[in-house]
């Protein structure tokens, strides 16, 4: 893929929430020739993931939210998980989306892991806490998922906000958003790897 294509997966239960607002501010900085696709998991909910790995093969979804998200994920060079910090980790909708990766890994003919290898995973999250260290489980889930998939990991852009629109008052987060996607993301590594 020569042209970059960003997929923004919105994992908030709220439309135009703080996480989405921050992600959109960061996306405004992307060059005009970079394609962007935005998918809200609230508008395109996935069914609960059913683990069939010891029973039968997974079948490639051909319609509905699962097909939409699978195709968009495979087409993306850069995948942005925009999930607010819910109980110190990813939202339930976002976690369900990542759970579906397990099935896509086992779908015959899909080569899901090989397709995503070398591409970049980014995170954007709003939290209602002054210390981002409380979001370590969210960061770990994304970094470790990227490491398993042999993807690059661009880190997580954090902003502070609870009430709708609060993040727009976080001037430090808005400043970080201006250059967040401009950096070269390193290959993801598990914490035990040097």
C-alpha positions in Angstrom: 0.0 0.0 0.0 1.5 3.3 -1.1 -1.2 5.6 0.1 -1.9 5.8 3.8 -5.5 5.0 4.9 -6.6 5.6 8.5 -9.4 3.8 10.1 -10.8 5.4 13.2 -12.7 2.9 15.4 -14.8 4.9 17.8 -15.5 3.0 21.0 -17.5 5.5 23.0 -21.1 5.1 24.1 -21.5 8.8 23.5 -21.7 10.6 20.1 -19.1 13.3 19.7 -17.6 12.5 23.1 -14.3 13.8 24.3 -12.3 10.9 22.8 -13.8 11.4 19.4 -13.3 15.2 19.6 -9.6 14.7 20.4 -9.2 12.1 17.6 -10.8 14.5 15.1 -8.4 17.2 16.2 -5.5 14.9 15.6 -6.9 13.7 12.2 -7.2 17.4 11.0 -3.4 17.4 10.9 -3.2 14.5 8.4 -2.3 15.4 4.8 -5.2 15.9 2.4 -4.2 12.8 0.4 -4.5 10.5 3.4 -7.8 8.6 3.4 -9.9 8.5 6.5 -12.7 6.2 7.5 -14.6 6.6 10.8 -16.7 3.8 12.2 -18.6 4.1 15.4 -19.0 0.9 17.3 -22.2 2.3 18.9 -23.7 2.7 15.5 -22.3 -0.6 14.1 -22.4 -2.9 17.1 -20.8 -6.3 16.9 -22.4 -9.4 18.4 -20.6 -11.0 21.4 -17.6 -13.0 20.2 -18.0 -16.7 20.0 -14.8 -18.7 20.4 -14.9 -21.6 17.9 -11.2 -22.3 17.7 -11.6 -25.9 19.0 -14.9 -26.6 17.4 -14.9 -25.3 13.8 -13.4 -22.7 11.5 -14.7 -19.2 11.6 -16.5 -18.1 8.5 -15.8 -14.7 6.9 -18.6 -12.3 7.6 -20.3 -11.1 4.5 -22.8 -8.6 5.8 -23.5 -6.3 8.8 -21.2 -4.7 11.2 -18.7 -7.5 11.3 -18.2 -7.5 7.6 -17.9 -3.7 7.6 -15.3 -3.6 10.4 -13.3 -6.6 9.0 -13.1 -5.0 5.5 -12.2 -1.6 6.9 -9.6 -3.1 9.2 -7.9 -5.0 6.4 -7.9 -1.9 4.1 -6.3 0.3 6.8 -2.6 1.1 6.9 -3.1 2.9 10.2 -5.7 1.7 12.7 -6.8 4.2 15.4 -8.6 2.8 18.4 -10.4 5.8 20.0 -11.8 4.5 23.3 -12.5 6.5 26.4 -11.0 5.1 29.6 -13.8 3.1 31.1 -12.9 1.5 34.5 -9.2 1.9 33.7 -9.2 0.1 30.4 -10.9 -0.1 26.9 -14.7 0.3 26.5 -16.7 -2.8 26.2 -17.5 -2.1 22.5 -13.8 -1.7 21.8 -12.8 -4.9 23.6 -15.5 -6.8 21.7 -14.0 -5.5 18.4 -10.6 -6.8 19.5 -12.1 -10.1 20.5 -13.4 -10.5 17.0 -9.8 -10.3 15.8 -9.4 -13.8 17.4 -12.0 -15.1 15.0 -10.5 -13.3 12.0 -7.2 -14.8 12.8 -8.8 -18.2 12.4 -10.8 -17.5 9.3 -9.5 -19.6 6.4 -8.1 -17.6 3.5 -8.1 -14.3 5.3 -4.4 -14.1 6.4 -5.5 -11.5 9.0 -2.2 -11.4 11.0 0.0 -11.3 7.9 -2.1 -8.5 6.4 -1.9 -6.4 9.5 1.8 -7.1 10.2 3.9 -3.9 9.7 0.9 -1.6 9.8 0.4 0.9 12.6 -1.9 0.8 15.6 -2.6 4.1 17.4 -4.8 4.9 20.5 -6.7 8.0 21.5 -8.4 8.2 24.9 -10.1 10.7 27.1 -10.0 10.2 30.8 -11.3 12.0 33.9 -8.0 11.8 35.8 -4.9 14.0 36.1 -2.5 11.1 35.9 -2.4 9.0 32.7 -0.6 6.2 34.6 -4.1 5.0 35.6 -4.7 4.1 31.9 -1.8 1.7 31.8 -4.2 -1.3 31.3 -5.6 0.4 28.2 -2.1 1.2 26.8 -1.0 -2.4 27.6 -4.0 -3.9 25.8 -3.2 -1.9 22.7 0.6 -2.3 22.8 0.4 -6.0 23.4 -2.2 -6.5 20.7 0.0 -4.7 18.3 3.0 -6.8 19.4 1.1 -10.0 18.8 0.0 -8.9 15.4 3.6 -7.7 14.6 2.3 -4.2 14.0 3.9 -0.9 14.8 2.5 1.0 17.9 2.2 4.8 17.8 1.2 5.1 21.5 -1.9 6.7 22.9 -2.9 10.3 22.7 -4.5 11.2 26.0 -6.8 14.1 26.8 -8.6 15.1 30.0 -12.4 15.4 30.1 -15.5 14.1 31.6 -18.4 16.3 30.6 -19.1 16.7 26.9 -16.5 19.0 25.3 -14.2 19.2 28.3 -11.2 17.9 26.3 -11.3 21.0 24.1 -10.1 22.9 27.2 -7.1 20.6 27.6 -4.6 22.8 25.7 -1.7 20.3 26.3 -3.7 17.5 24.7 -4.7 19.7 21.7 -1.0 20.6 21.2 0.0 16.9 21.3 -2.8 16.2 18.8 -1.1 18.5 16.2 1.9 16.2 15.8 0.6 12.8 17.1 0.3 11.1 13.7 3.4 12.7 12.3 5.9 10.5 14.2 7.3 7.2 12.9 5.9 4.5 15.1 8.3 1.7 16.2 7.5 -2.0 15.9 5.5 -3.0 18.9 7.2 -5.2 21.5 5.9 -7.0 24.5 7.1 -5.6 27.8 9.5 -8.6 28.3 11.2 -8.0 25.0 14.2 -5.8 24.8 
